[in-house]
Amino acid sequence: MSQTVDRALSILPLLAEGPADLGKVADRLGVHKSTALRLLRTLHEHGLVYRQSDQRYRLGARLFALAQEAVENLDVREIAHPHLVALNEKVGHTVHLAVYEENEVLYIDKVESRYPVRMYSRIG
């Protein structure tokens, strides 16, 4: 593991707690202020942290944009499917993944029952 990358990434949860000055960042990382400053400048160049007028650092807008993009690209069906299969294996019945929207349920994934009597439903 890269110690530099590890230290830089360790700054992000610290700033998630609220703005912090250079001294606080250096103390929490256990490094000299010059090292903390170098890491903060690099994160700042990438938009992941922002230096306020009071010389404290906070999380930057690029971090929020990356998080939003990651959430938008999550395929909930792909993530949930192994859990649906596991539940189906445990109980034996049909298992659905659905969303509730405007007083309607929309099935977005399904694992069929292993028993001959089944609930009729279809995705979509």
MMTF fields as JSON, N, C-alpha, C and O atoms, coordinates in Angstrom:
{
  "mmtfVersion": "1.0.0",
  "mmtfProducer": "UNKNOWN",
  "numBonds": 495,
  "numAtoms": 496,
  "numGroups": 124,
  "numChains": 1,
  "numModels": 1,
  "chainsPerModel": [1],
  "groupsPerChain": [124],
  "chainIdList": ["A"],
  "bondAtomList": [4, 2, 8, 6, 12, 10, 16, 14, 20, 18, 24, 22, 28, 26, 32, 30, 36, 34, 40, 38, 44, 42, 48, 46, 52, 50, 56, 54, 60, 58, 64, 62, 68, 66, 72, 70, 76, 74, 80, 78, 84, 82, 88, 86, 92, 90, 96, 94, 100, 98, 104, 102, 108, 106, 112, 110, 116, 114, 120, 118, 124, 122, 128, 126, 132, 130, 136, 134, 140, 138, 144, 142, 148, 146, 152, 150, 156, 154, 160, 158, 164, 162, 168, 166, 172, 170, 176, 174, 180, 178, 184, 182, 188, 186, 192, 190, 196, 194, 200, 198, 204, 202, 208, 206, 212, 210, 216, 214, 220, 218, 224, 222, 228, 226, 232, 230, 236, 234, 240, 238, 244, 242, 248, 246, 252, 250, 256, 254, 260, 258, 264, 262, 268, 266, 272, 270, 276, 274, 280, 278, 284, 282, 288, 286, 292, 290, 296, 294, 300, 298, 304, 302, 308, 306, 312, 310, 316, 314, 320, 318, 324, 322, 328, 326, 332, 330, 336, 334, 340, 338, 344, 342, 348, 346, 352, 350, 356, 354, 360, 358, 364, 362, 368, 366, 372, 370, 376, 374, 380, 378, 384, 382, 388, 386, 392, 390, 396, 394, 400, 398, 404, 402, 408, 406, 412, 410, 416, 414, 420, 418, 424, 422, 428, 426, 432, 430, 436, 434, 440, 438, 444, 442, 448, 446, 452, 450, 456, 454, 460, 458, 464, 462, 468, 466, 472, 470, 476, 474, 480, 478, 484, 482, 488, 486, 492, 490],
  "bondOrderList": [1, 1, 1, 1, 1, 1, 1, 1, 1, 1, 1, 1, 1, 1, 1, 1, 1, 1, 1, 1, 1, 1, 1, 1, 1, 1, 1, 1, 1, 1, 1, 1, 1, 1, 1, 1, 1, 1, 1, 1, 1, 1, 1, 1, 1, 1, 1, 1, 1, 1, 1, 1, 1, 1, 1, 1, 1, 1, 1, 1, 1, 1, 1, 1, 1, 1, 1, 1, 1, 1, 1, 1, 1, 1, 1, 1, 1, 1, 1, 1, 1, 1, 1, 1, 1, 1, 1, 1, 1, 1, 1, 1, 1, 1, 1, 1, 1, 1, 1, 1, 1, 1, 1, 1, 1, 1, 1, 1, 1, 1, 1, 1, 1, 1, 1, 1, 1, 1, 1, 1, 1, 1, 1],
  "groupList": [{"groupName": "MET", "atomNameList": ["N", "CA", "C", "O"], "elementList": ["N", "C", "C", "O"], "formalChargeList": [0, 0, 0, 0], "bondAtomList": [1, 0, 2, 1, 3, 2], "bondOrderList": [1, 1, 2], "singleLetterCode": "M", "chemCompType": "L-PEPTIDE LINKING"}, {"groupName": "SER", "atomNameList": ["N", "CA", "C", "O"], "elementList": ["N", "C", "C", "O"], "formalChargeList": [0, 0, 0, 0], "bondAtomList": [1, 0, 2, 1, 3, 2], "bondOrderList": [1, 1, 2], "singleLetterCode": "S", "chemCompType": "L-PEPTIDE LINKING"}, {"groupName": "GLN", "atomNameList": ["N", "CA", "C", "O"], "elementList": ["N", "C", "C", "O"], "formalChargeList": [0, 0, 0, 0], "bondAtomList": [1, 0, 2, 1, 3, 2], "bondOrderList": [1, 1, 2], "singleLetterCode": "Q", "chemCompType": "L-PEPTIDE LINKING"}, {"groupName": "THR", "atomNameList": ["N", "CA", "C", "O"], "elementList": ["N", "C", "C", "O"], "formalChargeList": [0, 0, 0, 0], "bondAtomList": [1, 0, 2, 1, 3, 2], "bondOrderList": [1, 1, 2], "singleLetterCode": "T", "chemCompType": "L-PEPTIDE LINKING"}, {"groupName": "VAL", "atomNameList": ["N", "CA", "C", "O"], "elementList": ["N", "C", "C", "O"], "formalChargeList": [0, 0, 0, 0], "bondAtomList": [1, 0, 2, 1, 3, 2], "bondOrderList": [1, 1, 2], "singleLetterCode": "V", "chemCompType": "L-PEPTIDE LINKING"}, {"groupName": "ASP", "atomNameList": ["N", "CA", "C", "O"], "elementList": ["N", "C", "C", "O"], "formalChargeList": [0, 0, 0, 0], "bondAtomList": [1, 0, 2, 1, 3, 2], "bondOrderList": [1, 1, 2], "singleLetterCode": "D", "chemCompType": "L-PEPTIDE LINKING"}, {"groupName": "ARG", "atomNameList": ["N", "CA", "C", "O"], "elementList": ["N", "C", "C", "O"], "formalChargeList": [0, 0, 0, 0], "bondAtomList": [1, 0, 2, 1, 3, 2], "bondOrderList": [1, 1, 2], "singleLetterCode": "R", "chemCompType": "L-PEPTIDE LINKING"}, {"groupName": "ALA", "atomNameList": ["N", "CA", "C", "O"], "elementList": ["N", "C", "C", "O"], "formalChargeList": [0, 0, 0, 0], "bondAtomList": [1, 0, 2, 1, 3, 2], "bondOrderList": [1, 1, 2], "singleLetterCode": "A", "chemCompType": "L-PEPTIDE LINKING"}, {"groupName": "LEU", "atomNameList": ["N", "CA", "C", "O"], "elementList": ["N", "C", "C", "O"], "formalChargeList": [0, 0, 0, 0], "bondAtomList": [1, 0, 2, 1, 3, 2], "bondOrderList": [1, 1, 2], "singleLetterCode": "L", "chemCompType": "L-PEPTIDE LINKING"}, {"groupName": "ILE", "atomNameList": ["N", "CA", "C", "O"], "elementList": ["N", "C", "C", "O"], "formalChargeList": [0, 0, 0, 0], "bondAtomList": [1, 0, 2, 1, 3, 2], "bondOrderList": [1, 1, 2], "singleLetterCode": "I", "chemCompType": "L-PEPTIDE LINKING"}, {"groupName": "PRO", "atomNameList": ["N", "CA", "C", "O"], "elementList": ["N", "C", "C", "O"], "formalChargeList": [0, 0, 0, 0], "bondAtomList": [1, 0, 2, 1, 3, 2], "bondOrderList": [1, 1, 2], "singleLetterCode": "P", "chemCompType": "L-PEPTIDE LINKING"}, {"groupName": "GLU", "atomNameList": ["N", "CA", "C", "O"], "elementList": ["N", "C", "C", "O"], "formalChargeList": [0, 0, 0, 0], "bondAtomList": [1, 0, 2, 1, 3, 2], "bondOrderList": [1, 1, 2], "singleLetterCode": "E", "chemCompType": "L-PEPTIDE LINKING"}, {"groupName": "GLY", "atomNameList": ["N", "CA", "C", "O"], "elementList": ["N", "C", "C", "O"], "formalChargeList": [0, 0, 0, 0], "bondAtomList": [1, 0, 2, 1, 3, 2], "bondOrderList": [1, 1, 2], "singleLetterCode": "G", "chemCompType": "PEPTIDE LINKING"}, {"groupName": "LYS", "atomNameList": ["N", "CA", "C", "O"], "elementList": ["N", "C", "C", "O"], "formalChargeList": [0, 0, 0, 0], "bondAtomList": [1, 0, 2, 1, 3, 2], "bondOrderList": [1, 1, 2], "singleLetterCode": "K", "chemCompType": "L-PEPTIDE LINKING"}, {"groupName": "HIS", "atomNameList": ["N", "CA", "C", "O"], "elementList": ["N", "C", "C", "O"], "formalChargeList": [0, 0, 0, 0], "bondAtomList": [1, 0, 2, 1, 3, 2], "bondOrderList": [1, 1, 2], "singleLetterCode": "H", "chemCompType": "L-PEPTIDE LINKING"}, {"groupName": "TYR", "atomNameList": ["N", "CA", "C", "O"], "elementList": ["N", "C", "C", "O"], "formalChargeList": [0, 0, 0, 0], "bondAtomList": [1, 0, 2, 1, 3, 2], "bondOrderList": [1, 1, 2], "singleLetterCode": "Y", "chemCompType": "L-PEPTIDE LINKING"}, {"groupName": "PHE", "atomNameList": ["N", "CA", "C", "O"], "elementList": ["N", "C", "C", "O"], "formalChargeList": [0, 0, 0, 0], "bondAtomList": [1, 0, 2, 1, 3, 2], "bondOrderList": [1, 1, 2], "singleLetterCode": "F", "chemCompType": "L-PEPTIDE LINKING"}, {"groupName": "ASN", "atomNameList": ["N", "CA", "C", "O"], "elementList": ["N", "C", "C", "O"], "formalChargeList": [0, 0, 0, 0], "bondAtomList": [1, 0, 2, 1, 3, 2], "bondOrderList": [1, 1, 2], "singleLetterCode": "N", "chemCompType": "L-PEPTIDE LINKING"}],
  "groupTypeList": [0, 1, 2, 3, 4, 5, 6, 7, 8, 1, 9, 8, 10, 8, 8, 7, 11, 12, 10, 7, 5, 8, 12, 13, 4, 7, 5, 6, 8, 12, 4, 14, 13, 1, 3, 7, 8, 6, 8, 8, 6, 3, 8, 14, 11, 14, 12, 8, 4, 15, 6, 2, 1, 5, 2, 6, 15, 6, 8, 12, 7, 6, 8, 16, 7, 8, 7, 2, 11, 7, 4, 11, 17, 8, 5, 4, 6, 11, 9, 7, 14, 10, 14, 8, 4, 7, 8, 17, 11, 13, 4, 12, 14, 3, 4, 14, 8, 7, 4, 15, 11, 11, 17, 11, 4, 8, 15, 9, 5, 13, 4, 11, 1, 6, 15, 10, 4, 6, 0, 15, 1, 6, 9, 12],
  "groupIdList": [1, 2, 3, 4, 5, 6, 7, 8, 9, 10, 11, 12, 13, 14, 15, 16, 17, 18, 19, 20, 21, 22, 23, 24, 25, 26, 27, 28, 29, 30, 31, 32, 33, 34, 35, 36, 37, 38, 39, 40, 41, 42, 43, 44, 45, 46, 47, 48, 49, 50, 51, 52, 53, 54, 55, 56, 57, 58, 59, 60, 61, 62, 63, 64, 65, 66, 67, 68, 69, 70, 71, 72, 73, 74, 75, 76, 77, 78, 79, 80, 81, 82, 83, 84, 85, 86, 87, 88, 89, 90, 91, 92, 93, 94, 95, 96, 97, 98, 99, 100, 101, 102, 103, 104, 105, 106, 107, 108, 109, 110, 111, 112, 113, 114, 115, 116, 117, 118, 119, 120, 121, 122, 123, 124],
  "secStructList": [7, 7, 2, 2, 2, 2, 2, 2, 2, 2, 2, 2, 2, 2, 2, 2, 6, 1, 7, 5, 7, 2, 2, 2, 2, 2, 2, 2, 2, 6, 1, 7, 2, 2, 2, 2, 2, 2, 2, 2, 2, 2, 2, 2, 2, 6, 6, 1, 3, 3, 3, 7, 6, 6, 1, 7, 3, 3, 3, 7, 2, 2, 2, 2, 2, 2, 2, 2, 2, 2, 2, 2, 6, 7, 7, 2, 2, 2, 2, 2, 2, 2, 2, 2, 2, 2, 2, 2, 2, 2, 2, 7, 1, 7, 3, 3, 3, 3, 3, 3, 3, 6, 6, 3, 3, 3, 3, 3, 3, 3, 3, 7, 7, 1, 1, 1, 1, 7, 7, 7, 7, 7, 7, 7],
  "xCoordList": [0.85, 0.0, 0.895, 1.94, 0.476, 1.231, 0.936, -0.211, 1.976, 1.815, 1.305, 0.49, 1.779, 1.357, -0.13, -0.862, -0.565, -1.981, -2.826, -3.887, -2.361, -3.073, -3.245, -4.33, -2.185, -2.263, -3.22, -4.044, -3.106, -3.974, -5.444, -6.286, -5.742, -7.129, -7.617, -8.815, -6.702, -7.069, -7.524, -8.186, -7.177, -7.601, -9.098, -9.759, -9.632, -11.034, -12.016, -12.9, -11.91, -12.833, -12.656, -13.618, -11.432, -11.187, -11.966, -12.627, -11.895, -12.6, -14.112, -14.878, -14.536, -15.973, -16.561, -17.756, -15.722, -16.16, -16.338, -16.987, -15.771, -15.86, -14.518, -13.515, -14.496, -13.253, -12.141, -12.393, -10.908, -9.75, -8.585, -8.427, -7.776, -6.594, -5.427, -5.509, -4.352, -3.182, -2.636, -2.278, -2.57, -2.055, -2.866, -2.31, -4.174, -5.041, -4.857, -4.802, -4.761, -4.568, -3.242, -3.181, -2.167, -0.846, -0.856, -0.3, -1.486, -1.548, -2.298, -1.845, -3.437, -4.236, -3.52, -3.671, -2.736, -1.994, -0.687, -0.1, -0.239, 1.044, 2.217, 3.218, 2.091, 3.144, 3.503, 2.797, 4.594, 5.01, 4.037, 3.404, 3.929, 3.013, 3.348, 2.446, 4.624, 4.99, 4.452, 4.036, 4.464, 3.918, 2.406, 1.855, 1.737, 0.284, -0.081, -1.06, 0.711, 0.437, 0.578, -0.248, 1.596, 1.797, 0.6, 0.116, 0.134, -1.019, -2.277, -3.034, -2.491, -3.672, -3.64, -4.673, -2.48, -2.37, -2.699, -3.369, -2.23, -2.528, -4.022, -4.61, -4.639, -6.084, -6.836, -7.859, -6.328, -6.943, -6.871, -7.84, -5.731, -5.571, -6.568, -6.953, -6.975, -7.951, -9.382, -10.316, -9.558, -10.896, -11.505, -12.689, -10.719, -11.261, -11.302, -12.083, -10.48, -10.556, -10.521, -10.065, -11.006, -11.061, -10.489, -10.784, -9.67, -9.089, -9.956, -10.107, -10.519, -11.397, -10.569, -9.35, -11.244, -10.565, -9.957, -9.022, -10.477, -9.922, -8.756, -8.327, -8.249, -7.099, -7.408, -6.495, -8.664, -9.046, -9.465, -9.856, -9.374, -9.717, -11.031, -11.349, -11.783, -13.033, -13.098, -12.295, -14.051, -14.221, -14.589, -15.339, -14.055, -14.29, -15.46, -15.93, -15.917, -17.089, -16.87, -17.813, -15.655, -15.377, -15.656, -16.085, -15.416, -15.68, -17.172, -17.552, -18.006, -19.448, -19.91, -20.803, -19.303, -19.65, -19.282, -20.045, -18.115, -17.706, -18.657, -19.031, -19.036, -19.954, -21.303, -21.88, -21.804, -23.08, -23.002, -23.919, -21.917, -21.733, -21.67, -22.242, -20.983, -20.887, -22.26, -22.596, -23.046, -24.389, -25.264, -26.012, -25.17, -25.987, -25.628, -26.474, -24.393, -23.954, -24.08, -23.71, -24.595, -24.817, -25.976, -27.025, -25.794, -26.879, -27.427, -26.858, -28.515, -29.077, -29.429, -29.326, -29.844, -30.164, -28.925, -28.98, -27.821, -26.575, -26.102, -25.617, -26.243, -25.811, -26.742, -26.279, -28.03, -29.013, -29.212, -29.607, -28.95, -29.279, -28.694, -29.426, -27.412, -26.894, -27.64, -27.761, -28.128, -28.884, -30.279, -30.809, -30.858, -32.149, -32.002, -32.841, -30.939, -30.674, -30.487, -31.039, -29.726, -29.486, -30.782, -31.019, -31.618, -32.903, -33.802, -34.485, -33.803, -34.585, -34.14, -34.974, -32.837, -32.315, -32.711, -32.929, -32.805, -33.145, -34.635, -34.99, -35.507, -36.943, -37.642, -38.709, -37.051, -37.623, -38.696, -39.115, -39.144, -40.239, -39.704, -38.524, -40.596, -40.234, -39.811, -40.435, -38.751, -38.234, -38.181, -37.696, -38.688, -38.722, -37.862, -37.685, -37.345, -36.75, -37.665, -37.912, -38.171, -39.15, -38.913, -38.256, -39.463, -39.481, -40.93, -41.779, -41.193, -42.528, -42.526, -41.76, -43.403, -43.413, -44.843, -45.536, -45.273, -46.607, -47.698, -48.507, -47.708, -48.712, -48.706, -49.701, -47.596, -47.467, -46.151, -45.172, -46.151, -44.937, -44.447, -45.201, -43.172, -42.567, -41.496, -40.521, -41.682, -40.694, -39.513, -39.686, -38.304, -37.126, -36.206, -35.285, -36.448, -35.723, -36.523, -37.368, -36.235, -37.023, -36.241, -35.542, -36.379, -35.853, -37.046, -37.703, -37.311, -38.503, -38.409, -37.325, -39.579, -39.707, -39.245, -39.333, -38.759, -38.384, -39.557, -39.453, -40.667, -41.864, -42.776, -42.714, -43.633, -44.497, -45.543, -45.93, -46.003, -46.972, -46.178, -45.373, -46.415, -45.646, -46.561, -47.705, -46.022, -46.729, -46.422, -45.26, -47.471, -47.222, -46.849, -47.546, -45.758, -45.327, -44.295, -43.721, -44.078, -43.038, -42.316, -42.872, -41.093, -40.261, -40.787, -41.117, -40.857, -41.352, -42.809, -43.386],
  "yCoordList": [-1.176, 0.0, 1.238, 1.266, 2.236, 3.484, 4.326, 4.687, 4.626, 5.426, 6.83, 7.385, 7.397, 8.741, 8.769, 9.649, 7.808, 7.739, 7.484, 8.086, 6.603, 6.299, 7.558, 7.823, 8.318, 9.552, 10.553, 11.165, 10.711, 11.669, 11.287, 12.142, 10.002, 9.557, 9.653, 9.797, 9.575, 9.711, 11.124, 11.337, 12.069, 13.455, 13.61, 14.4, 12.871, 13.057, 12.788, 13.615, 11.671, 11.477, 12.537, 12.91, 13.013, 14.078, 15.327, 15.936, 15.709, 16.902, 16.686, 17.65, 15.447, 15.166, 15.55, 15.822, 15.571, 15.991, 17.501, 18.001, 18.222, 19.679, 20.259, 19.547, 21.56, 22.197, 22.039, 22.008, 21.94, 21.758, 22.578, 22.747, 23.081, 23.824, 22.865, 21.678, 23.404, 22.607, 21.865, 20.692, 22.531, 21.909, 20.704, 19.675, 20.835, 19.711, 18.531, 17.382, 18.81, 17.733, 17.037, 15.808, 17.824, 17.249, 16.404, 15.306, 16.912, 16.161, 14.851, 13.811, 14.894, 13.673, 12.64, 11.438, 13.105, 12.168, 11.726, 10.716, 12.489, 12.184, 12.516, 11.8, 13.615, 14.025, 15.493, 16.2, 15.928, 17.319, 18.162, 17.667, 19.435, 20.328, 20.424, 20.544, 20.373, 20.47, 19.279, 19.427, 18.106, 16.91, 17.037, 16.736, 17.485, 17.672, 18.708, 18.541, 19.784, 20.829, 20.287, 20.592, 19.502, 18.906, 18.021, 18.068, 17.224, 16.354, 17.182, 16.899, 18.198, 19.048, 19.788, 19.921, 20.267, 20.957, 20.024, 20.419, 18.801, 17.827, 17.546, 17.527, 17.328, 17.092, 18.321, 18.192, 19.509, 20.749, 20.862, 21.27, 20.502, 20.556, 19.652, 19.921, 18.594, 17.666, 18.01, 17.301, 19.091, 19.53, 18.747, 18.909, 17.9, 17.064, 17.791, 17.423, 18.808, 19.668, 21.12, 21.418, 22.013, 23.43, 24.2, 23.894, 25.2, 26.037, 27.278, 28.076, 27.423, 28.548, 29.803, 29.734, 30.941, 32.211, 32.267, 33.032, 31.469, 31.435, 30.446, 30.124, 29.969, 29.058, 27.629, 26.815, 27.329, 25.953, 25.258, 25.897, 23.942, 23.128, 22.411, 22.039, 22.231, 21.461, 20.583, 20.73, 19.68, 18.825, 19.684, 20.653, 19.315, 20.072, 19.564, 18.441, 20.404, 20.101, 18.898, 18.156, 18.693, 17.554, 16.228, 15.267, 16.174, 14.951, 14.622, 13.462, 15.635, 15.417, 15.023, 14.189, 15.619, 15.268, 13.817, 13.098, 13.387, 11.991, 11.034, 9.992, 11.394, 10.546, 10.442, 9.357, 11.551, 11.539, 10.682, 9.915, 10.813, 10.013, 8.524, 7.701, 8.182, 6.783, 6.228, 5.11, 6.989, 6.541, 6.364, 5.392, 7.301, 7.212, 6.001, 5.488, 5.542, 4.416, 3.064, 2.037, 3.056, 1.786, 1.05, 1.64, -0.217, -1.044, -1.831, -2.843, -1.358, -1.976, -3.439, -4.255, -3.778, -5.179, -6.052, -7.134, -5.595, -6.359, -6.544, -7.614, -5.517, -5.576, -6.469, -7.25, -6.356, -7.073, -8.529, -9.342, -8.875, -10.22, -11.362, -12.295, -11.323, -12.415, -12.547, -13.648, -11.444, -11.484, -12.078, -12.774, -11.799, -12.405, -13.916, -14.675, -14.344, -15.779, -16.44, -17.512, -15.819, -16.384, -16.493, -17.503, -15.478, -15.519, -16.592, -17.312, -16.698, -17.726, -19.126, -19.995, -19.34, -20.642, -20.947, -22.106, -19.93, -20.123, -20.431, -21.319, -19.694, -19.858, -20.687, -21.248, -20.768, -21.583, -20.915, -21.463, -19.766, -19.097, -18.019, -17.67, -17.509, -16.437, -15.208, -14.84, -14.599, -13.396, -12.286, -12.481, -11.122, -9.979, -8.836, -8.671, -8.067, -6.765, -5.77, -5.865, -4.812, -3.885, -2.481, -2.273, -1.534, -0.149, 0.284, -0.13, 1.125, 1.669, 3.1, 3.942, 3.361, 4.685, 5.067, 4.34, 6.194, 6.72, 5.671, 5.414, 5.075, 4.09, 2.819, 2.095, 2.54, 1.316, 0.637, 1.284, -0.684, -1.466, -1.899, -2.446, -1.642, -2.036, -3.071, -2.781, -4.292, -5.349, -5.098, -4.906, -5.1, -4.87, -6.087, -6.125, -7.078, -8.35, -9.402, -9.086, -10.663, -11.747, -13.051, -13.311, -13.871, -15.239, -16.14, -16.001, -17.067, -17.923, -18.935, -19.345, -19.317, -20.351, -21.693, -21.94, -22.544, -23.895, -24.861, -26.032, -24.367, -25.188, -25.054, -24.054, -26.067, -26.019, -24.901, -24.38, -24.528, -23.431, -22.13, -21.94, -21.261, -20.023, -18.812, -18.898, -17.701, -16.43, -15.883, -15.755, -15.565, -15.003, -13.537, -12.76, -13.188, -11.786, -11.673, -12.67, -10.481, -10.279, -8.975, -8.035, -8.939, -7.754, -6.644, -6.862, -5.461, -4.314, -4.062, -3.125],
  "zCoordList": [0.0, 0.0, 0.0, 0.65, -0.723, -0.792, 0.446, 0.71, 1.187, 2.401, 2.071, 2.808, 0.975, 0.593, 0.248, 0.7, -0.549, -0.916, 0.326, 0.493, 1.187, 2.425, 3.276, 3.792, 3.413, 4.21, 3.563, 4.243, 2.26, 1.567, 1.739, 2.013, 1.578, 1.72, 3.161, 3.402, 4.114, 5.525, 5.868, 6.884, 5.039, 5.266, 5.018, 5.692, 4.067, 3.68, 4.82, 5.044, 5.554, 6.684, 7.778, 8.45, 7.949, 8.927, 8.534, 9.375, 7.274, 6.825, 6.756, 6.777, 6.676, 6.714, 8.069, 8.177, 9.095, 10.43, 10.51, 11.428, 9.564, 9.534, 9.125, 9.088, 8.817, 8.393, 9.433, 10.638, 8.936, 9.821, 9.28, 8.071, 10.206, 9.774, 9.559, 9.874, 9.022, 8.692, 9.908, 9.805, 11.052, 12.273, 12.706, 13.09, 12.644, 13.032, 12.081, 12.519, 10.782, 9.798, 10.068, 10.102, 10.262, 10.523, 11.787, 11.808, 12.843, 14.107, 13.945, 14.423, 13.276, 13.103, 12.255, 12.474, 11.282, 10.433, 11.078, 10.688, 12.065, 12.695, 11.794, 11.775, 11.041, 10.115, 10.37, 11.088, 9.779, 9.851, 9.03, 8.098, 9.387, 8.666, 7.176, 6.347, 6.835, 5.415, 4.625, 3.476, 5.242, 4.584, 4.431, 3.372, 5.497, 5.443, 4.39, 3.663, 4.306, 3.326, 1.902, 1.042, 1.651, 0.323, -0.05, -1.18, 0.899, 0.639, 0.381, -0.547, 1.203, 1.035, -0.295, -0.951, -0.697, -1.984, -3.146, -4.101, -3.057, -4.114, -4.174, -5.255, -3.016, -2.981, -3.492, -4.164, -3.172, -3.63, -5.151, -5.792, -5.726, -7.186, -7.907, -9.045, -7.243, -7.817, -7.424, -7.797, -6.675, -6.284, -5.146, -4.849, -4.501, -3.419, -2.084, -1.205, -1.92, -0.742, -1.208, -2.312, -0.359, -0.668, 0.509, 1.665, 0.212, 1.259, 1.422, 0.497, 2.61, 2.903, 3.174, 3.33, 3.226, 3.488, 4.89, 5.126, 5.817, 7.18, 7.308, 8.415, 6.161, 6.07, 6.54, 6.684, 6.773, 7.097, 5.811, 4.834, 5.837, 4.675, 4.937, 6.066, 3.86, 3.922, 2.681, 1.76, 2.667, 1.49, 0.283, 0.4, -0.866, -2.088, -2.901, -2.716, -3.798, -4.616, -5.524, -5.797, -5.993, -6.89, -6.194, -6.833, -4.893, -4.137, -4.167, -4.328, -4.014, -4.049, -5.448, -5.602, -6.458, -7.84, -8.133, -8.778, -7.662, -7.855, -7.129, -7.668, -5.92, -5.154, -5.858, -5.936, -6.364, -7.073, -8.329, -8.622, -9.063, -10.277, -9.943, -10.659, -8.868, -8.46, -8.104, -8.494, -7.377, -6.994, -8.228, -8.331, -9.161, -10.372, -11.22, -11.953, -11.13, -11.948, -11.251, -11.82, -10.035, -9.346, -9.996, -10.254, -10.256, -10.77, -9.584, -9.176, -9.051, -7.849, -8.084, -7.168, -9.302, -9.59, -9.471, -8.887, -10.015, -9.971, -8.531, -8.162, -7.738, -6.341, -5.52, -4.688, -5.747, -4.925, -5.327, -4.491, -6.571, -7.06, -6.212, -5.885, -5.847, -5.009, -3.674, -3.136, -3.154, -1.899, -2.119, -1.253, -3.272, -3.602, -3.737, -3.251, -4.396, -4.561, -3.202, -2.954, -2.331, -0.992, -0.206, 0.458, -0.27, 0.433, -0.169, 0.558, -1.489, -2.164, -1.735, -1.484, -1.653, -1.219, 0.218, 0.571, 1.033, 2.441, 2.636, 3.411, 1.929, 2.151, 1.079, 1.328, -0.109, -1.167, -1.995, -3.015, -1.592, -2.297, -3.248, -3.215, -4.086, -5.004, -4.208, -3.213, -4.668, -4.012, -5.054, -6.169, -4.671, -5.576, -5.042, -3.836, -5.97, -5.667, -6.351, -7.554, -5.579, -6.133, -5.61, -4.59, -6.332, -5.876, -5.778, -6.567, -4.793, -4.584, -5.091, -4.622, -6.062, -6.656, -6.999, -7.712, -6.497, -6.776, -6.569, -7.462, -5.389, -4.997, -5.838, -5.872, -6.517, -7.291, -6.958, -6.586, -7.1, -6.9, -8.273, -9.078, -8.521, -9.786, -9.483, -8.79, -10.01, -9.817, -10.742, -11.945, -10.168, -11.001, -11.065, -11.881, -10.212, -10.31, -9.557, -8.72, -9.876, -9.283, -9.375, -10.353, -8.321, -8.327, -8.025, -6.993, -8.947, -8.85, -7.711, -7.298, -7.225, -6.211, -6.772, -7.975, -5.898, -6.342, -6.202, -6.567, -5.673, -5.504, -6.718, -7.433, -6.958, -8.148, -8.102, -9.147, -6.906, -6.804, -6.709, -5.797, -7.65, -7.713, -7.82, -8.268, -7.398, -7.547, -8.94, -9.326, -9.682, -11.011, -10.861, -10.207, -11.468, -11.527, -12.639, -13.078, -13.072, -14.078, -13.816, -13.247, -14.233, -14.038, -14.931, -16.097, -14.364, -15.107, -14.837, -15.389]
}
